[in-house]
Amino acid sequence: MDGISAMSSQVFALNYDMAMLKKTMENVAEQEVALINDLAEVMQAPSQYNFDVYG
């Protein structure tokens, strides 16, 4: 019976670790999207012409 409970606790620990990893990866993905959106707001839109109109 001890083998079954040990296996059960190992499966639980593995499932818990996988859930935590998935949550961390989701948080990282959300931070990446936020960073990309922030950078898009900061960058100037390119000129509609092929030369630099500010130079």
N, C-alpha and C positions, 0 to 999 in steps of 0.2 A: 504494500500500500504506500510505503514511503516513496517508491520509485514513481508512482503515478502523481503524487503531490509535488515531488521535485520537478517532474516534467511539466506539470501544470504551472508551477511558479516560473519555470524557465520560459514557457510560452507566453505567460503574462508579461514577464520582463521584456521579452522581445517585442511583443505588441506595443507595450508602453514606449519603448525606445523608438520604434518606427513611427508612432504617433507624434512623439516629440520632434523627431527629425522632419516629419512632414510639416508640422506647424512652423518650425524654424525656416524651412524652405519657402513656405507661403509668405512669412514675414519678410524674408529677403527679397522675394519677387515684388512685394508691395513697395518696399523701399526703392528698388530699382526703377519701378514705374514712376514713383514720386520724383526721383532724381532726374529722370529723363524729362518729365514734365517741367521741372524747375529749369533745367538747361534750355529747353525749348522756349521758355518765357524770356530768358536772359539774352539769348542770341538774337542778333538783328536778322531780319529777313534779307535774303540776297537780293541784289539789284535785278530788275527784270532785264537789264542789258548785260552784255558779256564783258563790261569794263567797270572799273571802280569809279563811281561818280563822286566820291569824297576825296580822291587823290589829286 
